[in-house]
């Protein structure tokens, strides 16, 4: 519900912006106006696709959280996934204390 409300709010904000008309004209009409209209439409498209994907992913997870056994399993999976990702990123960035000893 919150994601949907935020999406609608951003949609109304972006569609209600009163922009000035561009002065650049191409052979077939105003190029810059068409460009910024496409940028605005792509932003709305990206917003709706991302919120729809988040909603589609989260609904089954919330359904699984209603059962205590699957809730524990989901929390363990998320905790383990977070731990693995943090360890991989710390090794990639080099913030871990592990040092490589190469044989001579």
Buried (B, 14 or more C-beta within 10 A) or exposed (E): EEEEEEBEEBBEEEEEEEEEEBEEEEEEEBEEBEEBEEEBEEEBEEBEEEBEEEEEEEEEEEEEEEEEEEEEEBEEEEEEEEEEEEEEEEEEEEEEEEEEEEEE
